[in-house]
């Protein structure tokens, strides 16, 4: 029915409004690095690549970064990233101990969605 279709369209619009606007993208990426710094996790570089998700009117930004720190700090950083689940998805994670010490490196590929 047309009423059901109208209701579905409203729900889709409400869902899309929950994503941050594209103008907040740099602030979101900055938030990732500030969060790392606040937890004493080093993030030497961040690389990001946008792509359009035309079917739903969103932009997906793939963010690649390497974070370095001890196990407890890395674990806390990942926990905090999971709390940003509304518009951030951890797509790939690789953990290694390159020096054989308790200082770890985690390679992350994240997807950030903006409207």
C-alpha positions in Angstrom: 0.0 0.0 0.0 1.1 3.6 -0.5 0.9 4.2 3.3 3.3 1.4 3.9 5.7 2.7 1.3 5.5 6.2 2.7 6.3 4.9 6.2 9.3 2.9 4.8 10.6 5.9 3.0 10.4 8.0 6.3 12.2 5.3 8.2 15.0 5.2 5.6 15.3 9.0 5.8 15.5 8.9 9.6 18.1 6.2 9.4 20.3 8.2 7.0 20.0 11.3 9.1 21.8 9.3 11.9 25.0 9.5 9.9 27.2 12.6 10.3 27.3 15.0 7.4 30.3 14.9 5.0 31.5 18.2 6.4 32.3 16.4 9.7 34.6 13.9 8.1 37.9 15.5 8.9 36.7 16.0 12.5 35.8 12.3 12.7 39.3 11.3 11.5 40.8 13.8 13.9 38.8 12.2 16.7 40.4 8.8 15.9 43.9 10.2 16.3 43.0 12.3 19.4 41.5 9.2 21.0 44.8 7.3 20.3 46.9 10.1 21.7 44.7 10.3 24.9 45.4 6.5 25.4 49.1 6.9 24.7 48.8 5.0 21.4 51.0 6.2 18.5 49.4 6.6 15.1 52.2 7.7 12.8 50.0 8.1 9.7 46.4 7.9 8.5 45.3 7.2 4.9 41.7 7.6 3.8 39.9 7.1 0.5 36.3 8.1 -0.1 33.9 6.2 -2.4 30.2 6.8 -3.0 27.5 4.3 -1.9 24.9 5.6 -4.4 22.2 3.1 -3.5 21.8 4.7 0.0 23.1 8.2 -0.6 26.1 7.8 1.7 29.8 8.2 1.3 32.1 5.4 2.5 35.5 6.5 3.6 38.1 3.7 4.0 40.6 4.7 6.7 43.8 2.8 7.0 46.1 3.3 10.0 48.7 1.6 12.1 48.5 2.0 15.9 51.4 1.2 18.2 51.4 0.7 21.9 51.3 -1.9 24.7 48.6 -4.5 24.8 46.4 -2.8 27.3 46.4 0.5 25.4 45.8 -1.1 22.1 42.9 -3.2 23.6 41.4 0.0 25.1 41.7 1.8 21.7 39.9 -1.0 19.9 37.2 -1.0 22.6 36.6 2.7 22.1 36.5 2.3 18.3 33.8 -0.4 18.7 31.8 2.2 20.7 31.7 4.4 17.5 29.8 1.6 15.7 26.9 3.8 14.5 29.0 5.2 11.6 32.3 3.4 11.9 33.0 -0.2 11.0 36.2 -2.1 11.7 36.7 -4.0 8.4 40.1 -5.5 8.9 42.5 -5.8 11.8 45.9 -7.3 12.0 47.9 -7.5 15.2 51.6 -8.1 15.4 54.6 -7.9 17.8 57.4 -6.9 15.4 60.1 -6.5 18.1 59.2 -9.5 20.3 58.3 -7.1 23.1 55.1 -6.0 24.7 54.9 -3.1 22.2 52.3 -4.1 19.6 51.3 -2.8 16.2 47.8 -3.1 15.0 47.0 -2.4 11.3 43.4 -1.3 11.0 41.1 -0.7 8.0 38.0 1.2 9.1 35.0 2.3 7.1 33.4 5.6 8.1 30.0 6.4 6.7 28.9 10.0 6.1 25.9 11.5 4.3 
